[in-house]
Amino acid sequence: MILATIQKEIQDLYQVSCEESVEDYLLACEKPARFLKQHPWLQHSDEALLVEQNEEALELGLWFKPALYRWGKSQDWQHLEDHSKSLNKISTLIEGVSHFVYLMSRVNEEKHVTQLELELQAEVEIGKHT
């Protein structure tokens, strides 16, 4: 799947280590109906990094709209379909993976992160890869 390749590209570019695979944190992408019922606001989102922190742990998951997830599953980074037609899809996948890598790298360094930082980082990332 293209997400692992995007993750590797981001990590190589910034020389950060993230032992966790983004693919292990995908939320209900194969069978989204029940998940969407529990989280109806996601029906209007192409991508979302859900984060919940309590005193003991940080839980997170990455959501992609089902059609986008299926498209990403069928793509190969080296042989993407017509780039101009898929720019929005690619950008959304890059944004989600960038959020994940940035957050995990900050967590591994035991540093805080804000939503603004995540959004800025993702916008920079999209510009570099499109």
MODELLER restraints for C-alpha pairs under 7 A, 6 or more apart:
rsr = mdl.restraints
at = mdl.atoms
rsr.add(forms.Gaussian(group=physical.xy_distance, feature=features.Distance(at['CA:1:A'], at['CA:72:A']), mean=6.60, stdev=0.5))
rsr.add(forms.Gaussian(group=physical.xy_distance, feature=features.Distance(at['CA:1:A'], at['CA:73:A']), mean=4.82, stdev=0.5))
rsr.add(forms.Gaussian(group=physical.xy_distance, feature=features.Distance(at['CA:1:A'], at['CA:74:A']), mean=6.93, stdev=0.5))
rsr.add(forms.Gaussian(group=physical.xy_distance, feature=features.Distance(at['CA:1:A'], at['CA:75:A']), mean=6.70, stdev=0.5))
rsr.add(forms.Gaussian(group=physical.xy_distance, feature=features.Distance(at['CA:1:A'], at['CA:76:A']), mean=6.86, stdev=0.5))
rsr.add(forms.Gaussian(group=physical.xy_distance, feature=features.Distance(at['CA:2:A'], at['CA:72:A']), mean=5.91, stdev=0.5))
rsr.add(forms.Gaussian(group=physical.xy_distance, feature=features.Distance(at['CA:2:A'], at['CA:73:A']), mean=6.44, stdev=0.5))
rsr.add(forms.Gaussian(group=physical.xy_distance, feature=features.Distance(at['CA:2:A'], at['CA:75:A']), mean=6.02, stdev=0.5))
rsr.add(forms.Gaussian(group=physical.xy_distance, feature=features.Distance(at['CA:2:A'], at['CA:76:A']), mean=5.69, stdev=0.5))
rsr.add(forms.Gaussian(group=physical.xy_distance, feature=features.Distance(at['CA:2:A'], at['CA:77:A']), mean=5.84, stdev=0.5))
rsr.add(forms.Gaussian(group=physical.xy_distance, feature=features.Distance(at['CA:3:A'], at['CA:23:A']), mean=6.98, stdev=0.5))
rsr.add(forms.Gaussian(group=physical.xy_distance, feature=features.Distance(at['CA:3:A'], at['CA:97:A']), mean=6.94, stdev=0.5))
rsr.add(forms.Gaussian(group=physical.xy_distance, feature=features.Distance(at['CA:4:A'], at['CA:22:A']), mean=6.84, stdev=0.5))
rsr.add(forms.Gaussian(group=physical.xy_distance, feature=features.Distance(at['CA:4:A'], at['CA:23:A']), mean=6.93, stdev=0.5))
rsr.add(forms.Gaussian(group=physical.xy_distance, feature=features.Distance(at['CA:5:A'], at['CA:77:A']), mean=6.85, stdev=0.5))
rsr.add(forms.Gaussian(group=physical.xy_distance, feature=features.Distance(at['CA:6:A'], at['CA:94:A']), mean=6.55, stdev=0.5))
rsr.add(forms.Gaussian(group=physical.xy_distance, feature=features.Distance(at['CA:6:A'], at['CA:97:A']), mean=6.96, stdev=0.5))
rsr.add(forms.Gaussian(group=physical.xy_distance, feature=features.Distance(at['CA:7:A'], at['CA:97:A']), mean=6.11, stdev=0.5))
rsr.add(forms.Gaussian(group=physical.xy_distance, feature=features.Distance(at['CA:11:A'], at['CA:17:A']), mean=6.35, stdev=0.5))
rsr.add(forms.Gaussian(group=physical.xy_distance, feature=features.Distance(at['CA:16:A'], at['CA:105:A']), mean=6.83, stdev=0.5))
rsr.add(forms.Gaussian(group=physical.xy_distance, feature=features.Distance(at['CA:17:A'], at['CA:105:A']), mean=6.78, stdev=0.5))
rsr.add(forms.Gaussian(group=physical.xy_distance, feature=features.Distance(at['CA:18:A'], at['CA:101:A']), mean=6.65, stdev=0.5))
rsr.add(forms.Gaussian(group=physical.xy_distance, feature=features.Distance(at['CA:18:A'], at['CA:104:A']), mean=6.53, stdev=0.5))
rsr.add(forms.Gaussian(group=physical.xy_distance, feature=features.Distance(at['CA:18:A'], at['CA:105:A']), mean=6.09, stdev=0.5))
rsr.add(forms.Gaussian(group=physical.xy_distance, feature=features.Distance(at['CA:22:A'], at['CA:97:A']), mean=6.80, stdev=0.5))
rsr.add(forms.Gaussian(group=physical.xy_distance, feature=features.Distance(at['CA:22:A'], at['CA:100:A']), mean=6.86, stdev=0.5))
rsr.add(forms.Gaussian(group=physical.xy_distance, feature=features.Distance(at['CA:25:A'], at['CA:61:A']), mean=4.82, stdev=0.5))
rsr.add(forms.Gaussian(group=physical.xy_distance, feature=features.Distance(at['CA:25:A'], at['CA:62:A']), mean=5.83, stdev=0.5))
rsr.add(forms.Gaussian(group=physical.xy_distance, feature=features.Distance(at['CA:26:A'], at['CA:61:A']), mean=5.65, stdev=0.5))
rsr.add(forms.Gaussian(group=physical.xy_distance, feature=features.Distance(at['CA:26:A'], at['CA:62:A']), mean=4.81, stdev=0.5))
rsr.add(forms.Gaussian(group=physical.xy_distance, feature=features.Distance(at['CA:26:A'], at['CA:63:A']), mean=6.00, stdev=0.5))
rsr.add(forms.Gaussian(group=physical.xy_distance, feature=features.Distance(at['CA:27:A'], at['CA:61:A']), mean=5.70, stdev=0.5))
rsr.add(forms.Gaussian(group=physical.xy_distance, feature=features.Distance(at['CA:27:A'], at['CA:62:A']), mean=5.70, stdev=0.5))
rsr.add(forms.Gaussian(group=physical.xy_distance, feature=features.Distance(at['CA:27:A'], at['CA:63:A']), mean=5.25, stdev=0.5))
rsr.add(forms.Gaussian(group=physical.xy_distance, feature=features.Distance(at['CA:28:A'], at['CA:35:A']), mean=6.21, stdev=0.5))
rsr.add(forms.Gaussian(group=physical.xy_distance, feature=features.Distance(at['CA:29:A'], at['CA:64:A']), mean=6.95, stdev=0.5))
rsr.add(forms.Gaussian(group=physical.xy_distance, feature=features.Distance(at['CA:29:A'], at['CA:66:A']), mean=5.80, stdev=0.5))
rsr.add(forms.Gaussian(group=physical.xy_distance, feature=features.Distance(at['CA:29:A'], at['CA:69:A']), mean=6.62, stdev=0.5))
rsr.add(forms.Gaussian(group=physical.xy_distance, feature=features.Distance(at['CA:32:A'], at['CA:66:A']), mean=6.93, stdev=0.5))
rsr.add(forms.Gaussian(group=physical.xy_distance, feature=features.Distance(at['CA:36:A'], at['CA:42:A']), mean=6.50, stdev=0.5))
rsr.add(forms.Gaussian(group=physical.xy_distance, feature=features.Distance(at['CA:36:A'], at['CA:43:A']), mean=6.59, stdev=0.5))
rsr.add(forms.Gaussian(group=physical.xy_distance, feature=features.Distance(at['CA:45:A'], at['CA:65:A']), mean=6.74, stdev=0.5))
rsr.add(forms.Gaussian(group=physical.xy_distance, feature=features.Distance(at['CA:46:A'], at['CA:64:A']), mean=5.54, stdev=0.5))
rsr.add(forms.Gaussian(group=physical.xy_distance, feature=features.Distance(at['CA:46:A'], at['CA:65:A']), mean=4.80, stdev=0.5))
rsr.add(forms.Gaussian(group=physical.xy_distance, feature=features.Distance(at['CA:47:A'], at['CA:63:A']), mean=5.38, stdev=0.5))
rsr.add(forms.Gaussian(group=physical.xy_distance, feature=features.Distance(at['CA:47:A'], at['CA:64:A']), mean=4.48, stdev=0.5))
rsr.add(forms.Gaussian(group=physical.xy_distance, feature=features.Distance(at['CA:47:A'], at['CA:65:A']), mean=6.33, stdev=0.5))
rsr.add(forms.Gaussian(group=physical.xy_distance, feature=features.Distance(at['CA:47:A'], at['CA:92:A']), mean=6.67, stdev=0.5))
rsr.add(forms.Gaussian(group=physical.xy_distance, feature=features.Distance(at['CA:47:A'], at['CA:96:A']), mean=6.18, stdev=0.5))
rsr.add(forms.Gaussian(group=physical.xy_distance, feature=features.Distance(at['CA:48:A'], at['CA:62:A']), mean=5.93, stdev=0.5))
rsr.add(forms.Gaussian(group=physical.xy_distance, feature=features.Distance(at['CA:48:A'], at['CA:63:A']), mean=5.09, stdev=0.5))
rsr.add(forms.Gaussian(group=physical.xy_distance, feature=features.Distance(at['CA:48:A'], at['CA:64:A']), mean=6.74, stdev=0.5))
rsr.add(forms.Gaussian(group=physical.xy_distance, feature=features.Distance(at['CA:48:A'], at['CA:96:A']), mean=6.78, stdev=0.5))
rsr.add(forms.Gaussian(group=physical.xy_distance, feature=features.Distance(at['CA:49:A'], at['CA:60:A']), mean=6.98, stdev=0.5))
rsr.add(forms.Gaussian(group=physical.xy_distance, feature=features.Distance(at['CA:49:A'], at['CA:61:A']), mean=5.85, stdev=0.5))
rsr.add(forms.Gaussian(group=physical.xy_distance, feature=features.Distance(at['CA:49:A'], at['CA:62:A']), mean=4.55, stdev=0.5))
rsr.add(forms.Gaussian(group=physical.xy_distance, feature=features.Distance(at['CA:49:A'], at['CA:63:A']), mean=6.22, stdev=0.5))
rsr.add(forms.Gaussian(group=physical.xy_distance, feature=features.Distance(at['CA:49:A'], at['CA:96:A']), mean=6.79, stdev=0.5))
rsr.add(forms.Gaussian(group=physical.xy_distance, feature=features.Distance(at['CA:50:A'], at['CA:60:A']), mean=5.35, stdev=0.5))
rsr.add(forms.Gaussian(group=physical.xy_distance, feature=features.Distance(at['CA:50:A'], at['CA:61:A']), mean=5.29, stdev=0.5))
rsr.add(forms.Gaussian(group=physical.xy_distance, feature=features.Distance(at['CA:50:A'], at['CA:62:A']), mean=6.24, stdev=0.5))
rsr.add(forms.Gaussian(group=physical.xy_distance, feature=features.Distance(at['CA:51:A'], at['CA:59:A']), mean=5.80, stdev=0.5))
rsr.add(forms.Gaussian(group=physical.xy_distance, feature=features.Distance(at['CA:51:A'], at['CA:60:A']), mean=4.42, stdev=0.5))
rsr.add(forms.Gaussian(group=physical.xy_distance, feature=features.Distance(at['CA:51:A'], at['CA:61:A']), mean=6.82, stdev=0.5))
rsr.add(forms.Gaussian(group=physical.xy_distance, feature=features.Distance(at['CA:52:A'], at['CA:58:A']), mean=5.88, stdev=0.5))
rsr.add(forms.Gaussian(group=physical.xy_distance, feature=features.Distance(at['CA:52:A'], at['CA:59:A']), mean=5.16, stdev=0.5))
rsr.add(forms.Gaussian(group=physical.xy_distance, feature=features.Distance(at['CA:52:A'], at['CA:60:A']), mean=6.25, stdev=0.5))
rsr.add(forms.Gaussian(group=physical.xy_distance, feature=features.Distance(at['CA:53:A'], at['CA:59:A']), mean=6.19, stdev=0.5))
rsr.add(forms.Gaussian(group=physical.xy_distance, feature=features.Distance(at['CA:62:A'], at['CA:96:A']), mean=6.98, stdev=0.5))
rsr.add(forms.Gaussian(group=physical.xy_distance, feature=features.Distance(at['CA:68:A'], at['CA:89:A']), mean=6.69, stdev=0.5))
rsr.add(forms.Gaussian(group=physical.xy_distance, feature=features.Distance(at['CA:91:A'], at['CA:126:A']), mean=5.64, stdev=0.5))
rsr.add(forms.Gaussian(group=physical.xy_distance, feature=features.Distance(at['CA:94:A'], at['CA:126:A']), mean=6.23, stdev=0.5))
rsr.add(forms.Gaussian(group=physical.xy_distance, feature=features.Distance(at['CA:95:A'], at['CA:122:A']), mean=4.86, stdev=0.5))
rsr.add(forms.Gaussian(group=physical.xy_distance, feature=features.Distance(at['CA:95:A'], at['CA:126:A']), mean=6.54, stdev=0.5))
rsr.add(forms.Gaussian(group=physical.xy_distance, feature=features.Distance(at['CA:98:A'], at['CA:122:A']), mean=5.47, stdev=0.5))
rsr.add(forms.Gaussian(group=physical.xy_distance, feature=features.Distance(at['CA:98:A'], at['CA:125:A']), mean=6.86, stdev=0.5))
rsr.add(forms.Gaussian(group=physical.xy_distance, feature=features.Distance(at['CA:99:A'], at['CA:118:A']), mean=5.57, stdev=0.5))
rsr.add(forms.Gaussian(group=physical.xy_distance, feature=features.Distance(at['CA:99:A'], at['CA:122:A']), mean=6.26, stdev=0.5))
rsr.add(forms.Gaussian(group=physical.xy_distance, feature=features.Distance(at['CA:102:A'], at['CA:118:A']), mean=6.99, stdev=0.5))
rsr.add(forms.Gaussian(group=physical.xy_distance, feature=features.Distance(at['CA:103:A'], at['CA:113:A']), mean=6.90, stdev=0.5))
rsr.add(forms.Gaussian(group=physical.xy_distance, feature=features.Distance(at['CA:106:A'], at['CA:112:A']), mean=6.58, stdev=0.5))
rsr.add(forms.Gaussian(group=physical.xy_distance, feature=features.Distance(at['CA:106:A'], at['CA:113:A']), mean=6.77, stdev=0.5))
